[in-house]
Amino acid sequence: MKVLASGKIDPTTWPNTGIGRINPDGSRGACSACHSRHLFSAKVARSPESCGKCHLGPDHPQKEIYDESKHGIAFYANRDRMNLDSRSWVLGKDYSAAPTCATCHMSATADLPVTHDPGERLSWTLRPAVSRKMEDWEKKRATMRQVCGNCHDQRFVGAFYTQYDITVDLYNEKFAKPAGELMKKLAAAGKITPNTFTGKIEWTYFLLWHHEGRRARHGASMMAPDYTQWHGFFEVANRFYNELLPEAEELLPGSTDFILAQDQHKWKKGIGKEEREKMKKFYEERYGK
């Protein structure tokens, strides 16, 4: 936000209600991003629909992912039991039917206070091309595990995090890192320019990590299998194998050899007759001819 010489707020910068808005005094955030006008109620901020104002769409579909997850299904089936308009809203004390987005990321539990930092309990950052652990990620994960522990035993929580970590590592190692190295190779050979998005392959790479890759990772983070696999990894693989690699080969023949030589991508070379028959027999025995 900017203040004009007259003392009035510049209308090209206001009104806006971004959670990361920079205010004239240097502070950040607009409370009305979540506590919408005009009632400014906690009930609105606690409702998952408020999060959908920003966290929705092809590259960050957290709202859609939540709706598909067990947490979202439980919430919509039990909304009348959620006590959303209560002054006190402590998980396990004031409600227990389901968690909302606010429950896990911001709201109070019996042993944790309310936070207005939605990243305080996140151990991975899922936004960039290659995911990385957050600073102080062990502390952040331990805090989120405390939240999970209000409804789940720690064996369940630990199993979730094991599978979540494996999924993010799979995305990083099989697709994100090789794709990034490929783009560097093309740049070093002068096949793409320093100016972003001047060639088709740069858009292909962007969609791979920014749209499909984020969907896969966010789906895993919130236990939504359809977003993890079909809106996520299926689309990642399709973009990677059927667009990114062919486009790179057209620009620089042989540039993808280092990728296809990796164990995770050897299937592209095809499988032998013996292996094919083995697979066929397995599925016939399992599902019938």
ROTOR-855792 format. One record per residue (C-alpha): residue in three letters; z negated, x negated, y negated. Coordinates in steps of 0.02 Angstrom, whole numbers, padded with zeros to 5 digits, always signed. Each point is the difference from the previous one (the first is absolute). Example, Ala and Ser with C-alpha at 12.3 -4.5 7.8 and 13.67 -1.06 7.14 Angstrom:
2
ALA-00390-00615+00225
SER+00033-00069-00172
This chain:
289
MET+00000+00000+00000
LYS+00039-00058-00177
VAL-00076+00047-00167
LEU+00117+00015-00149
ALA-00040-00069-00173
SER-00046+00178-00052
GLY-00139-00001+00128
LYS+00086+00127+00110
ILE+00045-00034+00182
ASP+00183-00042+00027
PRO+00079+00155+00081
THR+00113-00110+00106
THR-00157-00062+00091
TRP-00108+00157-00002
PRO-00042+00114+00084
ASN+00003-00091+00165
THR-00132+00007+00135
GLY+00030-00149+00112
ILE-00149-00069+00094
GLY+00053-00172-00063
ARG+00033+00051-00180
ILE-00051-00132-00129
ASN-00096+00084-00140
PRO-00004-00055-00184
ASP-00171-00081+00024
GLY+00062-00101+00149
SER-00084+00106+00133
ARG+00104+00067+00143
GLY+00027+00168+00079
ALA+00010+00183-00046
CYS-00135+00109+00077
SER+00118+00149-00004
ALA+00113-00089+00126
CYS-00115+00071+00134
HIS-00117+00118-00096
SER+00144+00103-00067
ARG-00007+00096-00161
HIS-00066+00122-00050
LEU-00148+00034+00111
PHE-00024-00186+00034
SER-00084+00046+00164
ALA-00055-00111+00143
LYS+00069+00133+00118
VAL+00176-00040-00058
ALA-00025-00187+00018
ARG-00069+00021+00176
SER+00152+00100+00056
PRO+00143-00096+00084
GLU+00128+00090-00108
SER-00061-00101-00150
CYS+00045-00162+00088
GLY+00175+00066+00032
LYS+00033-00009-00186
CYS+00036-00186+00026
HIS-00014-00037+00186
LEU+00148+00099+00064
GLY+00182-00036+00037
PRO+00112-00116+00101
ASP-00085-00164-00043
HIS-00184+00051-00005
PRO-00021+00164+00094
GLN-00189-00006+00019
LYS-00017+00186-00037
GLU+00127+00048+00133
ILE-00079-00123+00121
TYR-00171+00075-00031
ASP+00068+00175+00030
GLU+00067-00055+00171
SER-00156-00094+00052
LYS-00147+00072+00095
HIS-00102-00016-00159
GLY+00122+00107-00099
ILE+00018+00129+00137
ALA-00190+00017+00011
PHE-00015+00016-00189
TYR+00127+00140-00021
ALA-00073+00094+00148
ASN-00176-00013-00072
ARG+00023-00004-00188
ASP-00124+00141-00024
ARG-00135-00109+00079
MET+00030-00153-00110
ASN-00118+00047-00143
LEU+00124-00075-00123
ASP-00081+00072-00156
SER-00176-00062+00038
ARG-00082-00116-00127
SER-00058-00109+00143
TRP+00139-00045+00122
VAL-00068-00122+00128
LEU+00086-00015+00168
GLY-00114+00058+00140
LYS-00118+00087-00121
ASP+00106+00121-00102
TYR+00151+00011+00116
SER+00057-00064+00170
ALA+00152+00104+00052
ALA+00129-00130-00054
PRO+00032-00144-00120
THR+00118+00009-00149
CYS+00085-00149-00081
ALA-00148-00012-00118
THR-00124-00002+00143
CYS+00065-00161+00075
HIS+00055-00092-00157
MET-00120+00051-00138
SER-00138+00125+00040
ALA-00181-00024+00047
THR-00076-00008+00172
ALA-00182-00009+00050
ASP+00004-00189-00019
LEU+00142-00029-00126
PRO+00013+00052-00183
VAL+00151+00079-00085
THR+00132-00127-00054
HIS+00143+00023-00122
ASP+00091-00151+00070
PRO+00114+00069+00137
GLY+00031-00176+00066
GLU-00183-00039+00030
ARG+00009+00049+00183
LEU+00175-00064+00043
SER+00020-00155+00108
TRP+00192-00011+00000
THR+00121+00015-00145
LEU+00148+00101+00063
ARG+00105-00001-00158
PRO+00095-00168+00003
ALA+00143-00054+00111
VAL-00123-00094+00112
SER-00174+00072+00020
ARG-00151-00113-00025
LYS-00186+00019+00015
MET-00086+00043-00163
GLU-00120-00118-00088
ASP-00172+00022+00080
TRP+00084+00105+00134
GLU-00143-00018+00124
LYS-00121+00077-00125
LYS+00123+00138-00043
ARG+00029+00039+00183
ALA-00185+00004+00037
THR-00021+00126-00141
MET+00138+00113+00068
ARG-00073-00014+00175
GLN-00162+00068-00073
VAL+00097+00152-00061
CYS+00085+00022+00169
GLY-00169-00015+00086
ASN-00056+00164-00075
CYS+00115+00092+00122
HIS+00052-00129+00132
ASP-00094-00125+00106
GLN+00038-00183-00034
ARG+00093-00023+00164
PHE+00128+00128-00059
VAL+00008-00078-00173
GLY+00023-00174+00073
ALA+00140+00060+00113
PHE+00088+00079-00149
TYR-00008-00161-00099
THR+00063-00101+00148
GLN+00154+00110+00015
TYR+00024+00008-00189
ASP-00002-00190-00015
ILE+00121-00019+00145
THR+00120+00124-00081
VAL-00001-00088-00169
ASP+00021-00169+00084
LEU+00147+00069+00100
TYR+00085+00058-00160
ASN-00034-00167-00086
GLU+00055-00114+00140
LYS+00146+00096+00073
PHE+00082+00068-00156
ALA-00076-00046-00169
LYS-00015-00189+00014
PRO+00170-00027+00086
ALA+00084+00114-00129
GLY-00080-00096-00142
GLU+00055-00167+00072
LEU+00176+00069+00020
MET+00007+00051-00182
LYS-00059-00174-00053
LYS+00136-00077+00107
LEU+00134+00108-00081
ALA-00066-00044-00173
ALA-00001-00187+00040
ALA+00181+00014+00056
GLY+00047+00089-00161
LYS+00045+00161+00089
ILE-00116+00106-00106
THR-00037-00025-00184
PRO-00169-00028-00084
ASN+00024+00169-00084
THR-00083+00132+00109
PHE+00101+00145+00073
THR+00172-00067-00042
GLY+00057+00008+00180
LYS-00009+00130+00139
ILE-00108-00107+00114
GLU-00135-00010-00133
TRP-00014+00189+00001
THR-00001-00003+00190
TYR-00143-00124+00002
PHE-00095+00099-00132
LEU+00012+00162+00099
LEU-00053-00091+00158
TRP-00169-00055-00066
HIS-00030+00113-00148
HIS+00041+00166+00086
GLU+00008-00011+00189
GLY-00122-00146+00017
ARG-00130+00083-00109
ARG+00014+00162+00097
ALA-00031-00089+00165
ARG-00151-00094-00067
HIS-00077+00146-00093
GLY+00026+00113+00151
ALA-00099-00123+00106
SER-00137-00014-00131
MET-00031+00188+00002
MET+00031+00039+00184
ALA+00162+00098-00021
PRO+00110-00044+00150
ASP+00159+00085-00059
TYR-00002-00098-00163
THR-00042-00161+00090
GLN+00139+00013+00127
TRP+00141+00118-00052
HIS-00009+00000-00190
GLY-00059-00181+00012
PHE+00049-00122+00136
PHE+00154+00095+00056
GLU+00069-00005-00178
VAL-00055-00182-00021
ALA+00094-00051+00158
ASN+00154+00100-00047
ARG+00008-00078-00173
PHE-00037-00175+00069
TYR+00121-00006+00146
ASN+00140+00114-00059
GLU+00007-00045-00185
LEU-00095-00156-00052
LEU+00058-00116+00139
PRO+00185+00053-00002
GLU+00005-00013-00190
ALA-00076-00174+00007
GLU+00126-00057+00131
GLU+00142+00063-00109
LEU-00065-00102-00146
LEU-00047-00155+00100
PRO+00056-00010+00182
GLY-00135-00068+00114
SER-00139+00036-00124
THR-00088+00119+00120
ASP+00003-00114+00152
PHE-00180-00057-00030
ILE-00058+00181+00007
LEU+00096+00051+00155
ALA-00066-00154+00091
GLN-00179+00063-00017
ASP-00077+00084+00153
GLN-00027+00165-00091
HIS+00186+00016-00036
LYS+00077-00065+00161
TRP+00031+00178+00059
LYS+00149+00002-00120
LYS+00093-00113+00120
GLY-00013+00133+00135
ILE-00087+00004+00168
GLY+00062-00045+00172
LYS+00047+00119+00139
GLU-00159-00036+00099
GLU-00112+00039-00150
ARG+00099+00157-00039
GLU-00019+00064+00178
LYS-00186-00036-00006
MET-00018+00103-00159
LYS+00104+00141+00071
LYS-00107+00008+00157
PHE-00160+00003-00104
TYR+00055+00150-00103
GLU+00070+00093+00150
GLU-00165-00018+00091
ARG-00097+00053-00153
TYR+00105+00146-00062
GLY+00117+00040+00145
LYS+00188-00020+00009
